[in-house]
């Protein structure tokens, strides 16, 4: 199949998909008898005031969501890397700590962890809801990142370890210069994909009054009763974020395979 035929088929399939989506929305609107008012959503994205245009509440919530997700992503990688190194350290105590952390986090719902940290630990250590949200997401995603990284470490042939030791490298130098660069290349795509899950999971922090995208959406619905319009808009924003993130992941994965990273 030549490029022109392939492009024609792709455009045809895309057109059919768009028409099918429009048909579904039309039938939904017809069956519900709902008076769609998407024109009222614009002011919640961009506000116009005497001083000019400024971010609306949804855009401000999006900024908070991106902040929480970005900080949690960095912390979850650090936690996951540390935990995975504990698992392969050979120390029974460190291995036990890592296993307890991973099994506890992975086998309990994220929502319960958020509530526990907010209602139990936050008052004890005087932690704000914002920091509680970041720590909870970091610990939750870190447990999954730990297993991904550990899989990458186990994929490195034992000959690499022996070669590093024969060169007189210390354990730190062995992991820093030999093992980790290879392991992280192997697990870069699944680690990057975990970032998408983190962005979606961040919506749950709205339950502890962190004013991010979802909570602002709830506030707008309570004020205007534009349930469908608001939640479709919020879903579209999350979709756009994750599509952009997915594109970045693909570019990053290609660079990793080429050894450019």
C-alpha positions in Angstrom: 0.0 0.0 0.0 1.5 3.3 -1.1 1.5 6.5 1.1 -1.4 8.2 -0.8 -3.7 5.2 -0.3 -2.8 4.9 3.3 -3.4 8.6 3.9 -6.8 8.4 2.1 -7.8 5.4 4.3 -6.7 7.3 7.5 -8.7 10.4 6.5 -11.7 8.3 5.7 -11.6 6.5 9.0 -11.1 9.8 10.9 -14.1 11.3 9.0 -16.3 8.3 9.9 -15.2 8.5 13.5 -16.0 12.2 13.7 -19.4 11.7 12.1 -20.2 8.8 14.5 -19.3 11.0 17.4 -21.5 13.8 16.2 -24.3 11.3 15.7 -24.0 10.0 19.3 -24.0 13.6 20.7 -27.1 14.4 18.6 -29.0 11.3 19.7 -27.9 12.0 23.3 -29.2 15.6 23.1 -32.4 14.4 21.4 -33.2 11.7 23.9 -32.4 13.7 27.0 -34.2 16.8 25.8 -31.3 18.8 27.4 -30.7 22.4 26.7 -27.0 22.6 26.0 -25.3 25.8 27.1 -21.7 25.4 26.3 -21.5 29.1 25.5 -21.6 29.8 29.2 -18.4 27.8 29.9 -16.0 30.2 28.2 -15.9 32.7 31.1 -14.8 29.9 33.4 -11.7 29.3 31.2 -10.8 32.9 30.3 -12.3 35.8 32.3 -12.6 39.3 30.9 -12.2 42.1 33.4 -11.5 45.8 33.4 -7.8 45.0 33.5 -8.0 42.7 30.5 -8.2 38.9 30.1 -7.1 36.6 32.9 -7.3 32.9 33.7 -10.7 31.6 34.7 -11.4 29.3 37.6 -11.0 26.1 35.4 -7.7 27.4 34.0 -6.5 28.2 37.6 -7.5 24.7 38.7 -5.6 23.3 35.7 -2.5 25.1 36.8 -2.8 23.6 40.3 -3.4 20.1 38.8 -0.2 20.5 36.7 1.8 21.7 39.7 0.7 18.8 41.9 1.2 16.2 39.1 4.7 17.6 38.2 6.0 17.7 41.8 4.5 14.2 42.6 6.0 12.8 39.4 9.5 13.8 40.5 9.0 12.6 44.1 7.4 9.3 43.0 10.5 8.6 40.8 12.9 9.3 43.7 10.8 7.1 46.1 10.4 4.4 43.5 14.2 4.3 42.8 15.0 4.2 46.5 12.6 1.5 47.2 13.8 -0.6 44.2 17.4 -0.3 45.4 16.3 -1.4 48.8 14.8 -4.5 47.3 18.1 -5.5 45.5 20.5 -4.3 48.3 20.8 -7.7 49.9 19.8 -6.2 53.3 17.0 -8.2 54.9 15.8 -5.1 56.8 15.8 -2.8 53.8 14.1 -5.5 51.7 11.4 -5.9 54.4 10.8 -2.2 54.6 10.5 -1.9 50.8 8.1 -4.9 50.5 5.9 -3.6 53.3 5.7 -0.2 51.7 4.9 -1.6 48.2 2.4 -4.2 49.3 0.6 -1.8 51.6 0.3 1.0 49.0 -0.5 -1.2 46.0 -3.2 -3.2 47.8 -5.2 -0.3 49.3 -7.3 2.2 47.4 -5.8 5.6 46.7 -8.9 7.4 48.0 -8.5 5.6 51.4 -4.9 6.6 51.5 -5.8 10.2 50.8 -8.4 10.2 53.6 -6.0 8.5 56.1 -3.2 11.0 55.4 -5.5 14.0 55.6 -7.6 13.1 58.6 -4.9 11.2 60.6 -1.4 12.2 59.7 -2.0 15.8 58.6 -3.3 17.1 62.0 -0.4 15.3 63.8 2.3 16.8 61.6 0.4 20.0 60.7 0.5 19.4 57.0 -1.6 21.4 54.6 -4.1 19.7 52.2 -1.9 20.7 49.2 1.2 19.0 50.7 -0.8 16.0 51.8 -2.1 15.6 48.2 1.5 15.7 46.8 2.9 13.3 49.4 0.0 10.8 49.0 0.2 10.8 45.2 4.0 10.5 45.4 3.9 7.5 47.7 1.1 5.8 45.7 2.8 6.2 42.3 6.2 5.5 43.8 5.1 2.0 44.8 4.3 1.2 41.1 7.4 3.0 39.9 9.5 0.9 42.4 8.3 -2.4 40.8 8.9 -1.1 37.3 12.5 0.0 38.1 13.2 -3.3 40.0 12.1 -5.1 36.8 14.6 -3.0 34.9 17.4 -3.8 37.4 16.6 -7.5 37.2 16.8 -7.4 33.4 20.5 -6.4 33.5 22.7 -9.4 32.9 24.8 -10.5 36.0 27.9 -10.2 33.8 27.5 -6.4 33.9 27.7 -6.5 37.7 30.8 -8.8 37.6 32.5 -6.6 35.0 31.9 -3.5 37.2 33.3 -5.2 40.3 36.3 -6.5 38.3 37.1 -2.9 37.5 37.2 -2.0 41.1 34.0 0.0 41.2 32.2 0.5 44.5 28.5 -0.4 44.7 27.5 3.2 44.3 29.7 3.6 41.2 28.5 0.3 39.8 24.8 1.4 40.0 25.6 5.0 39.0 27.7 4.3 35.9 26.8 0.8 34.8 23.5 -0.6 36.0 21.1 2.3 36.4 21.7 3.9 32.9 20.9 0.6 31.2 18.0 -0.2 33.5 16.3 3.2 33.2 16.6 3.0 29.4 14.7 -0.3 29.6 11.9 1.0 31.8 11.6 4.5 30.5 8.4 3.9 28.5 6.4 2.2 31.3 7.6 4.9 33.8 6.5 7.6 31.4 3.1 5.9 31.0 2.8 5.9 34.7 2.8 9.7 34.6 -0.5 9.6 32.7 -2.0 7.6 35.5 -0.7 10.1 38.0 -2.4 13.0 36.2 -5.7 11.2 36.2 -5.3 10.1 39.9 -4.7 13.7 40.9 -8.5 14.4 40.4 -9.1 12.5 43.7 -7.3 15.1 45.8 -10.4 17.3 45.3 -11.9 15.2 48.1 -9.7 16.9 50.6 -10.5 20.4 49.5 -7.5 21.0 47.2 -8.7 23.5 44.7 -7.6 21.8 41.5 -9.4 21.3 38.2 -12.0 18.8 39.5 -13.0 20.7 42.6 -13.4 23.9 40.7 -15.6 21.9 38.3 -17.7 20.7 41.2 -18.0 24.3 42.5 -19.2 25.6 39.1 -21.8 22.8 38.8 -23.1 23.6 42.2 -23.4 27.3 41.2 -24.8 27.0 37.7 -26.2 23.4 37.4 -24.4 23.0 34.1 -23.5 19.4 34.9 -22.9 18.0 31.4 -21.2 21.1 30.0 -18.8 21.4 32.9 -17.8 17.8 33.2 -17.4 17.4 29.5 -15.1 20.4 29.5 -13.1 19.1 32.5 -12.9 15.7 30.8 -11.7 17.4 27.5 -9.0 19.3 29.5 -7.7 16.1 31.0 -7.8 14.4 27.6 -5.8 17.2 26.0 -3.2 17.1 28.9 -2.8 13.3 28.5 -2.6 13.5 24.7 0.2 16.0 24.9 1.9 13.9 27.6 1.5 10.8 25.4 3.1 12.5 22.4 6.0 13.6 24.7 6.3 10.0 25.9 6.5 8.7 22.3 9.2 11.2 21.4 11.1 10.4 24.6 10.8 6.6 24.0 12.2 6.9 20.5 15.2 8.9 21.8 15.8 6.3 24.4 15.8 3.5 21.8 18.2 5.4 19.7 20.4 6.0 22.8 20.1 9.7 22.6 19.0 10.0 26.2 
